[in-house]
């Protein structure tokens, strides 16, 4: 029996679905983005005699995670897709209209045409780590915003007092969350071992190690370090055509933005403090690479080395040839 495909356009309060049946017929429905809506979706699929579907939705942050996990636990095949892939598919179909209903149908047709790989959720301890790491990221962003407002010199003393109080609050919450992350890693032997491997790499501290473990939960699904770097958007992107178009080579930035953001300062630290990375980057400078290109290359190198130490189970050793573990 030919499978049915379920395209899901997710939003904060609701989600639109399009059921593409084997006979080509389409069924549309809108549900609340809540546990009640999830159960109604299952009932709706049963009513249309489609208990098993291949569900597909965009990986657009936290709004769709609960629904994806629910469908997975119900035994459905679920795929989480980079929104850039859906956008490119829409352009290839010459789609001129963008609504939630149209997007849901587009995702269903993408799923039918491309047969994307099935997604599986990370282990419970990794999901908890991910929640803590992302909370820490939000706290740091809010703290920096308050620091900037305070540095701007508020005109009223009352405002300055309020900013100081909020800044102290965010500093305390940041310290508390960092402690919770350390305790969480210490409580799980596998995560603790992987953290210790990652922190053996110059430039990678406990915070960056926790970020890598949270954002790369299925390391073994990647065939190589290059594939992992591509998923983080850290591979070069060339723009060249004939003799008229010769654009600068830049990072693709198609992938996990949190990984890219989290690797920037570790790359700067590695360049400043590690002779291994300094020697490796000197070759790039000799070839005329600018400062930001070198930093981007070191970010990619850090991810390659992280892949190598986690794959091999051996701490970073600059004197050893890393080519085997990185392939």
Buried (B, 14 or more C-beta within 10 A) or exposed (E): EEBBBBBBBBEEEBBBBBBBBEEEEBBBBBBEBBEEBBEBBBEBBEEBEBEEBBBBBBBBEEBBBBBBBBBBEBEBBBBBBBEBBBBEBBEEEEBEEEEBBBBBBBBBBBBBEBEBEEBEBBBEBBBBBBBBBBBBBEBBEBBEEBBEBBEEEBEEEEEBEBBEEBBEBBBEBBEEBBEBBBEBBEEBEEBBEBBBBBBBBBBBEBBBBBBBBBBBBEBEEBEEBBEBBBBBBBBEEEEEEEEEEEEEEEBBBBBBEBBBEBBEBBBBBBBEEBEBBBEBBEEBEEEEBEEEBBBBBBBBBBBBBBBBBBBBEBEBEBEEEBEEBBE
